[in-house]
Amino acid sequence: MDLYNNKNSDTSKIKRDASVNDRIPDGLFLACPYCGTQMYNKQLGKYRVCAKCNYGFRLQAWERVELLTQNFEEMDADIQMDHPDFPGYAEKLKRAQSQTELAESVLTGTANIEGEKVALGIMDSYFMMGSLGSMTGEKITRLFEYATAHKLPVVLFTASGGARMQEGIDSLMQMAKVSAAVAAHQEAKLLYLVVLTDPTTGGVTASFAMQGDVTLAEPHALVGFAGARVIESTIHEKLPKDFQRVETLQENGFIDQIVPRPELAKLIAKIVRLHTAEAE
């Protein structure tokens, strides 16, 4: 029988029903960005960590607040600054604000972590890849100034693709601006603890991400300045596989400890307590 010419053949029986695809949720199965292991999304658990290699999947700022703190009071939630009239920039900002429930790419405030009060900043890679804009820099600067005035340690989770190019030189100036606030905080002999998360790159790495008194990192996080392809095209050499992973940075003395995500809260609180006892 000629199936191609059979008028009674029902192609809908051999084609998958499109309505079935519509009912299947997206993101049921995920691949670990580091080791490539395929897994059912619920295998990640509440900490969203790969069961095989311990890589921490990227979190939004409010998700990290839920995992990390017992209570959190946001600062500068309604901060407003003028933005350059770069084509399409306003629309991108509105989309990012809607997706993350943040005004900018960093969430700041005071928090209780395992009984210790800290000034907490969390950069959000879902907000324009955590790019460093002028309002991001302003919020982080104010966080350090508040912490200095109230004698609080600062805990900052970094996640960034670098400077926000739509803001040009204003974005680049934030590196110096935040660094000055960090210096004043450290001159007051107060603790600054950095947690490097995936990815921390560009101007953020080149400035305040590497200025902490204690530097922690999540396993396999990508940390660097320029991208690997840019470096390879410049030096005309192939880079090692884990060239910009935190394990390599730790081997070379840039990071104090790599900490699995479920253990971060307790270790941060322990470091804060030790520093407070020493200061007294």
N, C-alpha and C positions, 0 to 999 in steps of 0.2 A: 504494500500500500504506500502510495506517495503521500508522506505526511505534509510535505510543503504545499500540496494542492488539495488536501482534504479540507473541505469547507466546514466539516463538523469538528475539526480539531480545536481544542480550547487551550490557547497559549497561556491563559491565566493559570492553568494547572501546573505548567512547567516553569513559570516565572514566580519569583518570590513576591508575596503580597506586599505592596509598598506600605500598606497600613500597619503591617507587623513591625517593619523598621521604625515607623513613627512612634510605636509604643515601647521601643527598647531605649532605656535611658543612656545618655552619653557617659563616657568615663567609667564604665563598669570594670574594665580591665586597663591597667596602667603598666607602663614600662619604666623601670628605675632609670633615671637619666645618667646614673654613674655606671652601674654594672649591667644594665639592660634586662634584668630579670622581669618577666611578665608576672603580674599578680592581680588578684581580685582586689578591688579598692578597699574593701573592709579589712583586708589583711594588714593594712597600714596601721590600724589602731588609731586611738585618739591623738597620738603624737605624730602620725603620718611619717613613719620611718620604714625604710626598706628592711624586710626581715632577713635578707641575705647579707647586705653590706653595711647596714646601719646609716645609709644616706638619709638625710632629712629632706623630704619634699618641701617645696616652698610654701610658706604660710603667709596669710594676710596678717596685718598688724593686730587686728582685733582678735584673731584666732590665737595669736601668741600671748596676748594679754590673758585670755581665758586659761591657757595652759600654765602660765607662769605665776600669776599673782592671786592674792587673796582679796585684794581690793585695789581699785585704780581710779584716780581722779584726773581727768584730762585737763591739760593746760592749753591755752591759746587756740581753742577749737574754732573760733570765729575770726581768726586773724585774716586781714585783707591787705593785699598789696597790689599795686599797679603792675600789669603784665605787658610786655611788648606786643605790638600789633603784628605778630608774625602770622602769616596765612595758615588758617586751620588750627592755631594753637588753642584758642578759647574753647573750641569744640572738643579737642583732645582732653583738656582739663576737666570739662564737664563730664565726659564719659568716665574718666578715671575716678572722679569724685563719686559718681553714681555707683561704680563697681566696687569701690573699697569703703565707702562711707567715711572718707577722710577728706579734709580740706586740702591737704598736701601729701607729699610722699613720705612724711614721717609723722608718727603719733607720739606725743609727749605728755608727760604728767608725773604725778607722784604715785608710788605704788608700795604695797606691802608684799614682800617676797619672803615666804617662810619666816614671818615675824620681823623682818628688817625693812625699815622705811628707806626708800631710795627715790632719786629722780630718774625716771625711766624714759628712754627714747627707743622707738622701734621703727626702722625704715621698712617700707612696704614695696617689694618688687612688682606688685600688681598695679602700682600707681606710676604709670609711665616708666616702668622698669626701675623704680626707685631713684630716678634721676635727681640730681642736686640742683634745684632751682633756688631763686632768691628767697622765696618764702620757706623752703625747706631749711636753708641756712639760718634764716631769722628764728625759726622755731627751735632749732638745736642750740643756737646762741642763747636764746632766752632760757632754755632749760638749764644750761650751765650757769648762767647768771643767777637764776633762782636758787640752784643748788649751792652756789658759793655763798649767797646771802643767808641761806638757812642751814648751812653746814651739813649738807647732805652728800652722800656718794652718788655718782652718776653711773648708771648702767645703760649702755647704748648697744643695741643690736643693729648692725650695719647690713644693708642689702642694696646694691646700687649698680646701675650701668654706667655711672659717671656723671659728668656735668650735663646739664640740660641745654642743648645747643640752641634751642629756640630763644634762650635768654642771653646768649652771647657772653660778653665779658662780665655781666652781672652774675651769671652762674659761676664763672671761674673765681670771682672775688669771694665767694662764700667759703672757699677753702681757707683763706687767710682770716676771714671774719670768725669762723668757728674755732680755728686754731688759737686765736687770741683769747677767746673765752675759755678754752681748755687750759691755756697757760695760767690764766688768773685763778682758775679753780685749783690747779695743782700747786700754785704758789701759796694758797691757803691751806696746803697739806691735806687736801681731801682726795678721796679715792675716785679714780676714773677707771671703770672696768668695761672693756670692749668685748662683744661677742660677734665674731665674723660669721656671717651666714652666706648661703649660696644665692646669687653671686655678689661679691664685693669687689668692684673694679673702678678704674678711672680715677678721677680726682678725689673721690672719697677715700680710696686706698692710699693715695698720695698725700693725704692730710690727716684728718682726725681719726680715721680707722686704725692708724698705726701709732697713735699718740697715747694710748692707754697705759696706766700703771700695771695692769694685768690684762693680758690678751688671751681670750679663749676662742675656740672655734668649733663649729659642728663638723662631724666627719665628712670628708670628701668635698667640702665647700670649695668653690672656685674663687680664688683671691688673686688679684693681679692689677697691673696698671693698663698697659696696652694688651690687645688681644693676641693670642698665639700666632694667628696668621700674619698679623702685622709685624710681629717680631721676626718670624721666619723669613718673611720677604725682605726684611732689613738686613739681617745677619747672614742670609742665604745658608741656613743650616736647619736641620730638623730638630725640633725640641723634644725632650723626653716626654713620655706619655703623661706623667703627673706633674709636669713643670709648674703649673699654677694651682695645684691642689694644696690644701692646708697641711697635709702630711709632709710634703716637701718643704713648706715654709717652716714647719716645726723643726725639721732636721737641720735647718739653717739658722735657727735661733730667732725667728720672727714671732713665734707663737709659744705661749707658755704651756697650754694644755688643750688637747682636743677632747671634747666632752659630748657624749651621746645626749641627744635632746631630753630624754626623760630624767637625766641626772643634773640638768643645768640649774634648776631652781635651788636645790639644796646646796650645790657648790657655790653659787653666787652668794647665798645667804651666809655660808661659812666664811667666805673671803671678806664680806662686809663686816661680820662680827670680829674676825681677827684684826682687821684694820682699825676698827673702832676701839678695841681693847688696847691696841698698840698706841693709838693716839692719846688715850687717856693716861 
